[in-house]
């Protein structure tokens, strides 16, 4: 049985989020504004997207096409970065192009994932095991992506319960709750939707952190011992009557700011 959860680990030094249970649709529905331009970091398809002659990479410069690209499924892992102006790619040096190709191939930058010529804010690197790496120029933008993912998983869990007959409208998660959840990410945040319970007209979702601060590269969603290695620190609550979110904290120390 496939696990249904969100996992998010933050490396503050690089503004890197490594996650499972979050996808491109969460990015689209979470960020306040779609990027103006995208460049694909893997593969070239002349028949589907335009090719930038200077870099030899596929680019997408139309808002509707960008939305369609981000929301559709793809046979291979999707990897892209945004850039500010259509002509910005033409100013890259051979070394800078090589660094972008390295980023797409190795899933990590040689130096910074943010290029001052491209003025990019995001790098999206889908992994073959279902995870993603997301670099954010402003890490605060991730909280809105997290909110979109929580809403999507909550709706899916609700619809999966045959006891509920009516439709459900789920609002965005409030900023104060998102800030608390983001505080847990350096220790590895788990939100277990497959352990969701219903009590007194509330959906209750366990929130855990990892027991040990493992290297996020080692985490494998196929492993079966998560519960032995995680610690329940809170319960995310959604009231089915009032439509309000809440967070019941069980371990206050887990929410202290990490230095």
C-alpha positions, 0 to 999 in steps of 0.5 A, spaced: 500 500 500 502 506 498 504 511 503 500 518 503 504 523 507 508 529 506 515 529 508 519 536 507 526 537 510 530 544 509 537 545 508 537 553 510 544 554 508 542 553 500 535 554 501 533 547 499 527 543 500 527 536 499 520 533 499 516 527 498 508 528 497 509 535 494 508 535 486 508 541 481 501 542 482 502 544 489 507 549 486 502 552 481 497 553 486 501 555 492 506 560 489 503 567 488 505 568 481 507 563 476 514 564 473 515 568 466 520 564 463 522 556 464 528 553 461 528 545 462 534 542 464 534 535 461 532 533 454 531 537 448 524 536 444 524 540 438 517 538 437 514 540 443 517 546 446 522 552 443 529 551 443 534 557 445 539 557 440 545 559 445 544 554 450 540 548 446 535 547 451 528 547 451 524 554 453 517 556 455 515 563 455 508 563 455 504 563 461 498 558 459 504 554 456 507 554 463 501 552 467 500 547 462 507 544 462 507 544 470 500 541 471 501 535 466 504 529 467 511 527 464 514 520 462 521 522 465 523 526 471 522 534 470 527 539 472 527 546 470 529 553 473 526 560 471 529 566 468 527 573 468 527 576 461 526 572 454 533 574 452 537 573 459 539 566 456 543 569 451 548 572 456 550 566 459 558 564 458 560 557 456 562 556 463 555 558 466 551 553 461 556 548 463 554 549 470 546 549 468 547 542 465 551 539 471 545 542 475 540 538 471 544 532 471 547 531 478 541 534 481 546 539 485 549 546 483 557 547 482 556 553 486 549 557 487 543 554 484 541 562 483 544 565 477 545 573 477 544 574 469 538 569 469 535 572 476 531 566 477 527 564 484 526 557 483 530 550 481 525 544 481 528 537 480 524 531 480 527 525 483 526 518 480 524 515 487 518 520 487 521 526 491 523 533 489 528 538 490 526 545 490 531 551 491 527 557 493 531 564 493 526 566 498 524 560 502 518 563 505 515 562 498 515 554 500 510 555 506 505 557 500 507 550 496 506 546 503 499 549 504 497 547 497 499 540 498 496 540 505 489 542 502 490 537 496 492 531 501 486 533 506 481 533 500 484 526 498 483 523 505 476 526 506 474 523 499 477 516 501 472 516 507 466 513 505 462 515 511 462 522 508 457 524 503 457 531 502 463 535 498 468 539 502 471 546 501 478 546 504 481 553 505 489 555 505 492 553 512 493 560 516 500 563 516 501 562 523 500 554 523 505 554 516 510 558 520 510 553 526 510 547 521 516 550 517 520 550 524 520 543 524 523 542 517 530 542 519 529 536 523 525 533 517 517 534 517 512 528 516 505 529 516 501 523 515 495 523 512 494 515 512 494 516 519 488 521 519 483 520 524 476 523 525 474 525 532 468 530 534 467 532 526 474 534 526 480 531 521 486 529 525 493 528 522 499 526 526 505 531 525 512 528 526 519 529 526 525 525 525 528 522 531 535 523 528 537 528 523 539 524 518 542 526 511 536 528 507 539 524 501 539 518 504 531 518 506 527 513 502 520 513 501 520 505 500 522 504 507 518 501 512 520 503 519 518 511 519 514 510 525 520 507 529 524 513 527 519 519 528 516 522 533 509 525 534 510 532 536 503 535 534 496 534 531 494 538 525 486 539 525 481 541 520 474 542 523 469 539 518 463 544 521 467 551 521 472 550 516 478 552 520 485 549 521 488 548 528 495 545 530 495 542 537 502 542 539 505 536 543 512 537 544 514 545 545 521 543 544 521 541 537 518 548 535 524 552 538 528 555 532 534 552 530 540 556 529 
